[in-house]
Amino acid sequence: MPRGQKSKLRSREKRRETHGQPQDLTGPQVTAEKEEESRSSSSSSAVCRGARRRSSDSSVPQESQGTSPTGSPDAGVSCSKSDVAAKGQDEKSLGTSPDASVPPETQGASPTGSPDADVSGSKSDVAAKGQEEESISPSVRTAFFTTTDRDPLNRKASKMVQFLQEKFEKKESILKADMLRRVRRQYKPCFPEILKRTSERLAVVFGVELKEMDSSGESYTLVSKLGLPSEGSLSGDNALPKSGLLMSLLSLIFMKGNRATEEEVWEFLGELRIYDGILHSIYGDARKIITEDLVQDKYVVYRRVRNSDPPRYEFLWGPRAHAETTKMRVLRVLAEINKSSPGLYPHLYEDALIDEVERALRLRA
């Protein structure tokens, strides 16, 4: 090899050694130190952050679609304020969308035009008027009746609801310490958010509220959202399922002009995946509850529509429902579930106000 080429090769080797040695000594080490520092600084909040939920169109849980991209079924957990706010906005848009209305009326004459209408005509007119644009959607409620959910916090909340139901049925104390023990260590920072979602599910599925028993926040109890006394629907066997179906039934009767046909009831419950003749995982035999238990408890009236041939049946509020709750309470619960306010349903709100005035006059008499 010519001497000139040899010198060029030696120069290139020296340049490689000069530039390569520092990189080999410091590059990986500095990178590892930086990664370790980053891991330690973010370990306290890593559990409650992560990838956002894929279902950006609504808060309705998706059916089982396999594991998350990270390979862990609990990956992607997020309880940041922005995620919670976005979830609320999605639910609000679902609840107030004119396209997501209560299932259309099943045929037949309108309740106010029925020859057997014995409910106050003016009140029925007020409730029925403009019903199409004021129907409150069951779509938000449907989200809480699915059995699978890709959001790990929603899964934790669903399991917490089952735990609280068992506690309630056994008449055992509901303690914060017991609930915390049901949450794995990495999810403890998310416990407030899990508790919030648990409360939402209790309100929607059973019509009850998780309330602190004292200022310490260490013990809780379940109370009816409709103001029903503890010795009412929240007692005896199957108490919570009865309470949940009662809330649905009273709500629908109110929205349908103070009476709802049997067809309308099952159409509405069908939107919540509760079907006639099929045992429900939460409510069991729904037909027995609404046509026997709640009738015997005098919370609803179940009767044949006069002069109907073939026979048709309808539901009305029973005397005990009129005594223990009000239309305004029902409307407020419905508005809360749909992330709106009672004033956004003017005809229902007007009917509820009339009911309040009549109650006040009866108390004065």
Steps between C-alpha positions, in 0.01 A plus 500: 500500500638845413629701797247780443201270533643344820528841663142586404375174658694569822350850517145365461554243780629770734194717426267207575674434831492867594127542433377155597660456843311776691175389345553140616594609850233757572206445262327193646585599857350847472195361324443242773534762771249725329252214458536399866448860609191528281356177640550602861347845449183365342442181704253663741256603228560237231200288603248777443638606165546325169338462168156655457206277436448413136123544511495878457145515365331423831542356847307184407721201579606302196456128477803286572767568242803324645788636701633851483797585275739475795405139557351561843119502544537790741725708280381838388358603837439871529336704770640839407274803521498544124381142443225533759386829348497352150295204626246737651469695178445178303224389739338840490486497121344155511236601749383812319529385142166514317595183314542300821145519621284262697361225275212633288146463629333173439178543319161570625326810612699751700452470879321834515259402227415163650134467607607338826743772601440568867819696561462878503454604138687828526800336663506222243480755220793691645711186534414362157540827312831526323595154619697411191756776550517452878538125524792409723734251343567154643824487298713643781351246741569216256871563549480368854324174409771346284707219645830584330699819494847580377549780753661344811355765733150419376567133566617580852185709556274219377665254738465752781125525430469122533694512825276775642188312391617194691575715806156660482313173460685350798428818700871543569671833559650668193848618600755691296773266626314201352463675166869594492591137559309416181732727298845381399797705616570661165141626481483657847592847363190464280267405785311837500428460129398134545267604783350773281426255219364250752257765625388573144426132439309464826281797404430375148459128564332502842380857554702532821769734623819414689507745790752554777357421841724750680754772431792259530410336170585157637151345478222520243138408449266463200195726479229533237550774241122536485474563873332166571528400868731218596201287596359547149650348187842487666400218731427132475621256238625629166496853641748673267368344175146600604620855566672523161199373303266723699702808403488399132126430515401821681720702265345354186143541631574866574653560156208332323238734644442325836425159354697254288375200308656161559644512148670831573644368825661196339624704207671739739644220714618327183723801433663416834532135396229389742261264322167341585535131581882506522676503836722807529846476658420792733121512533408136466134453401408855398139413415436361845647809664302757302166316471494327840747632759465873425124462457465324836715771660256755346777686321338448159154421367485232231160479334318415181429788264124551505311371196816358343443196281723304491592590860782752545656611827651817636699627798432803721662634815361326806385671821824419680709659223289818522548502878873430516650680200417779255516561128758772564729250672462260209575776249809609690635145508439461125666833426798406716544170319488681166744772616244775452256699712123469560437835330610356166174297494246782536179299465614231744625774731163680482317178584735444795437855625122449482546183704701695761228767529225240538697324773547827688126575477413154631730546798335833586148362476 
